[in-house]
Amino acid sequence: VSPVGGYVYGVKSMEATHHAHEELVEETKKGKVGVYTFPTSPFAHKVTSYMDYHGIPYTEVTVNMLLKPELYFSKDYKLVPVAFVKGSQVNDSSDIIRILAKDKNSMF
């Protein structure tokens, strides 16, 4: 089966997932934040609300919570939110906000 647009039966192929992740990390090195979320996660909502309120530019990736293929890069941490700030992975909503608050004046 050949993937169409990176998707096979509605699920992104791993190759497309890897490519999208690499692009996201590169964007974060240029000042944008990348955040992996799930729509019903209150912790992910806390992070995106913080960034919206403070005008921090970000790219949001919605995670398929059944299989979590988007989180392939995170070996030990399989929860959302996971953020990339300046190319580095940050786990947990409180840690993400702490890093963003510390760096918001110099980053954005």
C-alpha distance (Angstrom), angle and dihedral (degrees) to the residues before:
residue distance angle dihedral
V1 . . .
S2 3.77 . .
P3 3.80 117.0 .
V4 3.78 116.0 -121.1
G5 3.77 112.9 -145.3
G6 3.79 89.7 -12.6
Y7 3.81 92.8 -56.3
V8 3.80 130.9 111.3
Y9 3.81 112.0 -167.4
G10 3.80 92.2 -22.9
V11 3.81 94.9 -48.0
K12 3.77 120.4 104.3
S13 3.79 114.3 -115.9
M14 3.80 115.3 -115.1
E15 3.81 90.3 -116.3
A16 3.80 90.8 56.1
T17 3.82 90.4 44.2
H18 3.82 91.8 52.4
H19 3.80 91.8 47.2
A20 3.80 93.0 48.9
H21 3.81 90.8 49.0
E22 3.81 92.4 50.6
E23 3.81 90.3 50.8
L24 3.80 90.5 48.9
V25 3.81 92.8 52.1
E26 3.81 90.4 49.3
E27 3.83 90.2 52.1
T28 3.80 90.3 52.7
K29 3.80 90.6 56.3
K30 3.82 86.7 61.5
G31 3.82 94.9 54.8
K32 3.78 104.1 -85.2
V33 3.82 120.2 116.8
G34 3.80 120.4 -131.0
V35 3.79 117.1 -153.5
Y36 3.80 130.6 -175.5
T37 3.80 110.2 -148.7
F38 3.78 145.8 163.3
P39 3.83 119.8 -138.9
T40 3.82 96.3 -123.7
S41 3.81 97.0 43.2
P42 3.80 110.8 113.0
F43 3.81 89.5 -161.8
A44 3.80 93.0 54.3
H45 3.81 89.4 46.4
K46 3.81 89.3 52.2
V47 3.83 90.2 56.6
T48 3.81 96.7 44.3
S49 3.83 90.8 45.7
Y50 3.80 90.1 52.3
M51 3.80 91.3 50.7
D52 3.82 92.4 45.8
Y53 3.81 91.8 49.9
H54 3.81 93.4 48.9
G55 3.81 95.3 41.1
I56 3.80 93.9 -117.8
P57 3.82 110.8 162.1
Y58 3.79 114.0 -126.3
T59 3.76 144.5 163.5
E60 3.79 115.7 -134.6
V61 3.80 122.9 -150.8
T62 3.80 116.4 -166.3
V63 3.80 112.0 -140.5
N64 3.80 123.4 -140.8
M65 3.81 96.5 -127.3
L66 3.79 94.4 -160.4
L67 3.80 97.7 63.6
K68 3.83 101.3 4.5
P69 3.82 94.7 -149.4
E70 3.81 90.3 159.3
L71 3.83 89.4 65.4
Y72 3.83 94.7 56.9
F73 3.83 90.4 119.5
S74 3.82 93.0 59.6
K75 3.79 106.6 76.8
D76 3.81 100.0 -178.9
Y77 3.81 105.1 20.1
K78 3.81 115.7 64.5
L79 3.80 100.7 163.5
V80 3.79 131.2 98.9
P81 2.91 139.1 -84.3
V82 3.78 102.5 51.4
A83 3.79 114.9 164.6
F84 3.76 136.3 -169.8
V85 3.79 114.3 -145.6
K86 3.81 118.4 178.7
G87 3.81 88.6 -12.7
S88 3.82 94.6 -55.4
Q89 3.79 126.2 113.4
V90 3.82 116.6 -118.6
N91 3.82 120.5 -172.8
D92 3.82 129.2 -159.4
S93 3.79 126.1 35.7
S94 3.81 95.7 -108.4
D95 3.80 92.4 51.9
I96 3.81 91.7 46.1
I97 3.81 92.4 52.0
R98 3.81 91.9 44.6
I99 3.84 90.7 54.3
L100 3.82 92.2 44.8
A101 3.80 92.7 48.2
K102 3.79 91.5 49.5
D103 3.79 94.3 47.9
K104 3.82 103.6 30.6
N105 3.80 95.6 100.5
S106 3.79 94.5 48.8
M107 3.83 98.3 36.5
F108 3.79 107.2 45.9
